[in-house]
């Protein structure tokens, strides 16, 4: 081994070539194994450890501080070239001219840099010092100040690893004696759905209660934290919060994106339902959704009404294309009225949606809380605040943000031809539609139109006076009370 190192040290070209080869090989393997960068906790920790080792080896064979630059640069270039076919805002082109673009860059590249490039640079610093200790005479040993910086960087890396390693957990449901309530259920599980591992949070005061499956919005949204903010539903139901494929804790199931289709998502929802029916020994369950979750829920109910006691839609979506067009009109009107000439000019230049590029949606859709503000609006219940719950690891929180970009970009174009007013005139289960009084025009108008023409065994529209698009989270007590009534009106036994 020492003779090999002597050969590398004797000719700087050999040393650079060896370090370059090591970093390039790591880039190729990394792009093959983790094309989106580390996604899971295990991948993150393994990537940190391997990058540290790669850096040490590169620094050792070069015996020069230049290895701290050459190794990470070569790794990045090879890694980016090798994953060119991977799609999504967090992995494709860099667009720092918009908020969405900056978020995509931070989540997709800066996080990757922290987890991989930082350990590699630190490892190279150690490798250089090992070379000096092994007799590389041209390498000066680090002084006290340099070793101090290396020590601080090492402690920082350990701190990051500790944060990454913290496991996810959901608290048990506690009785009056301070102990887990007998017969209750509180768990985080992963289940193979549609050929991919997908996560669920299951909680209920009694595992014998009726089952309620909740579908989050998005596409790519996660509501674990929002569902944990209030436990009232858990008193009457076994509440199942499914992390849909490509979202939050199930972000790792995003690829291959060619198989992430609307039809597959509907099939997944039905498969989750069948899993729950078998798991809890019931014939039917309840289905509730918010926003995009209402599209998924309605299509699942249309396909298999026999699986559900009732459907409850909150923030009901009917035609994403027309909703976005109305949002565009309202945002443009607000920009013109408030003198936001730059925004108005951007909107006119882009024209009304739909758009081919996800980033073009930002000017049209991201100002809802500006032109549709109301006194009860509490942004602390919105993303990203609801990610910070014990049920999410650090990687889950990062994935909860990037799934809103990457998964949305894959699925949202597939929703542009949906219009329930045209294509879905009837559902064969009782329907409850919850609309916030402050819901945006682009959603409320269409939801009311569809509700009026919808045929169902029974249907009811409920207005929540202090809510907007997420009434079940903005008024959780009222929603829990409603669901108790739904249970009383529709539950027929097993």
Buried (B, 14 or more C-beta within 10 A) or exposed (E): EEEEBEEBBEEBEBBBBBBBEBBBBBBBBBBEEBBBBBBBBEBBBBBBEBBBBBBBBBBBBBBBBBBBEBBBEBBBEBBBEBBEEBBBBBBBEEBEEBEBBBBBBBBBBEBBBBBBBBBBBBBBBBBBBBBBEBEBEEBEEBEEEBEEEBEEBBEEBEEBBEEBEEEBEBEBBEEEEEEBBEEBBBEBEBBEBBEBBBBBBBBBBBBEBBBBBBBBBBBBBBBBBBBBBBBBBBBBBBBBBBBBBBBBBBBBBBBEBEEBEBEBBBBBBBBBBBBBBEBBEBEBBBBBBBBBBBBBBBBBBBBBBEBBBBBBBBBBBBBBBBBBBBBBBBBBEBBBEEEBEEBBEBBEEBEBBBBEEBBBBBBBBBBBBEBBEEEBBEEEBBBEBBBEBBBBBBBBBBBBBBBBBBBBBBBBBBBBEBBBBEEBEEBBBBBBBBBBBBBBBBBBBBBBBBBEEBEBEEBBBBEBEBBBBBBBBBBBEBBBEBBBEBBEEBBEEE
